[in-house]
Amino acid sequence: MQLKELILKNRSYRGFDPSRKVTKEELAEMADCARLSASSGNQQPLKFVLVWKPEITAAVLKTTRWAKALPNMVLPHPGHEPAAFILICQDLSISDARTTFLRDTGIAAQSILLRATEMGLGGCMIGNFLREELIKAVSLPDHLDPMLVIAIGQPDEQIVLTQATSSTAYYRDAEDVHYVPKRPLEEVIVETP
């Protein structure tokens, strides 16, 4: 798959095929891609917690909040939860400058999700989580600060990109198809004088 194909296929999936398990080795491959990505000042303060055991996956899921733009819908739908998670944490013993490495977190997350897509999987970045409950769910040591949760699994929902008109809010139709409006290219390119 070419890069643009990966980008188009890499969506924020909120529904997964429960029959497809994700292995520790697959998660480690995704984390390896994040490890090899750029890091501010090459300090490399990010650590990756791999969650694939069903009981821990269920505990992490309880700490996450999905699809805030769809307040009347529970996502993922029961029975379509992700098979695994990768938690991106900042190792405070390397650097306690939390805002400095927000870019690194985004780069690492995109690397993880692009590799997942290439492997025939998909995921969703989740920044809305109950921090203290998450720390307890995976027994994080004090020096690891959770920055982002990434759900991973085999997508089993349809996501359609549309052209944004007046709103960029995502929505679902009566058949549960997820629509994601994107601004047109000419609207996002700024030319210099």
C-alpha positions in Angstrom: 0.0 0.0 0.0 1.2 3.5 -0.8 1.4 6.1 1.9 -1.7 8.1 0.7 -3.7 4.8 0.6 -2.7 4.1 4.2 -3.7 7.6 5.2 -7.1 7.3 3.6 -7.7 3.9 5.2 -6.4 5.0 8.6 -9.6 6.3 10.2 -10.8 6.6 13.8 -12.5 3.3 14.1 -15.0 2.9 17.0 -16.2 -0.6 16.2 -14.2 -3.8 16.0 -14.6 -7.4 15.0 -14.5 -9.4 18.3 -13.3 -12.6 16.6 -10.0 -11.0 15.6 -7.5 -11.0 18.5 -4.4 -8.8 18.5 -1.1 -10.3 19.8 1.6 -8.9 21.9 4.0 -9.3 19.0 1.7 -7.3 16.7 1.5 -4.5 19.3 5.3 -4.6 19.7 5.7 -4.1 15.9 3.5 -1.0 16.1 5.4 0.3 19.1 8.7 -0.3 17.2 7.5 2.0 14.4 6.7 4.7 17.0 10.2 4.1 18.7 11.9 4.7 15.3 9.9 8.0 14.7 11.2 11.5 15.3 11.7 12.7 18.8 12.1 16.3 20.0 15.8 16.8 20.8 16.1 13.0 20.3 15.3 12.7 24.1 12.9 9.8 23.4 10.9 10.1 26.6 7.9 8.1 25.4 7.2 4.5 26.6 4.5 2.2 25.2 2.3 0.0 27.4 1.0 -2.9 25.4 -2.4 -4.2 26.5 -3.7 -7.4 24.9 -4.9 -9.6 27.7 -8.7 -9.6 27.8 -9.1 -8.7 31.4 -6.7 -5.7 31.3 -8.2 -4.6 27.9 -11.6 -4.6 29.5 -10.3 -2.5 32.5 -8.7 0.0 30.2 -11.8 0.3 28.1 -13.8 1.3 31.2 -11.5 4.3 31.6 -12.0 5.7 28.1 -14.6 8.0 26.7 -15.4 7.8 23.0 -17.0 9.9 20.3 -17.9 13.0 22.3 -19.5 14.5 19.2 -22.1 11.7 19.4 -23.4 12.2 23.0 -26.5 10.0 22.5 -24.6 7.0 21.2 -22.6 4.5 23.2 -19.4 3.6 21.3 -18.0 1.2 20.8 -21.3 -0.7 20.6 -21.4 -3.6 23.0 -19.7 -6.7 21.6 -17.6 -4.5 19.2 -14.9 -3.4 21.6 -11.2 -3.2 20.6 -9.0 -6.3 21.1 -6.1 -4.3 22.4 -4.7 -0.9 23.4 -1.3 0.8 23.3 -0.9 3.5 25.9 1.6 6.2 25.1 3.2 7.4 28.3 5.9 10.0 29.0 8.7 8.8 31.2 9.1 11.6 33.7 12.5 10.3 34.8 13.8 11.3 31.3 11.9 14.6 31.1 9.1 16.1 33.1 8.3 18.8 30.5 4.9 17.4 29.6 4.0 20.0 26.9 7.4 19.7 25.1 6.6 16.2 24.0 3.0 16.6 22.8 4.3 16.6 19.2 6.2 13.4 19.8 3.0 11.8 21.2 1.1 12.7 18.0 4.0 11.5 15.7 4.2 8.2 17.7 0.4 7.7 17.6 0.3 8.3 13.8 3.2 5.9 13.3 1.4 3.2 15.4 -1.9 3.6 13.5 -0.3 3.7 10.0 1.5 0.4 10.9 -1.7 -1.1 12.3 -3.5 -0.1 9.0 -0.7 -1.7 7.0 -1.2 -4.9 9.0 -4.9 -5.0 8.2 -6.0 -3.6 11.6 -7.2 -0.2 12.7 -7.6 2.0 15.7 -8.6 5.2 17.4 -6.6 7.8 19.3 -8.4 8.5 22.6 -7.4 11.6 24.6 -10.5 11.5 26.8 -9.8 9.0 29.6 -10.0 8.8 33.4 -6.3 9.2 34.2 -6.2 7.8 37.8 -8.4 4.8 36.9 -6.2 4.1 33.8 -3.1 4.3 35.9 -4.6 1.7 38.3 -5.9 -0.5 35.5 -2.4 -1.1 34.2 -0.4 -0.6 37.4 1.6 2.3 35.9 4.7 3.3 38.0 4.8 6.9 39.2 7.3 8.0 36.6 5.1 7.1 33.6 2.4 9.7 32.8 -0.3 8.5 30.3 -0.5 10.9 27.4 -2.8 9.0 24.9 -4.7 5.8 24.6 -4.8 4.0 21.3 -7.5 1.4 20.7 -6.4 -1.4 18.2 -8.5 -4.1 16.5 -10.0 -5.3 13.3 -12.4 -2.6 12.1 -15.9 -3.7 11.4 -17.6 -0.5 10.6 -17.9 1.7 7.5 -16.3 5.1 7.6 -17.0 7.5 4.7 -15.1 10.7 4.0 -17.2 13.5 2.7 -16.5 17.1 1.7 -17.3 19.6 4.5 -19.7 22.3 3.7 -20.7 24.3 6.8 -19.7 21.8 9.5 -16.9 19.4 10.1 -18.7 17.5 12.8 -18.7 13.8 12.2 -22.1 11.9 12.3 -23.7 8.5 11.7 -26.7 7.7 9.5 -29.6 5.3 10.3 -27.5 2.3 9.1 -24.7 3.3 11.5 -22.3 4.4 8.7 -19.9 6.9 10.1 -19.3 10.1 8.0 -16.3 12.3 8.4 -16.5 15.7 6.6 -13.1 17.0 5.4 -12.4 20.6 4.3 -11.5 20.9 0.6 -7.8 21.1 -0.3 -8.1 24.7 -1.6 -9.5 25.7 1.7 -6.6 24.5 3.8 -3.7 25.6 1.6 -2.5 29.2 2.3 -0.5 30.8 -0.5 2.2 33.4 0.3 2.0 36.7 -1.5 
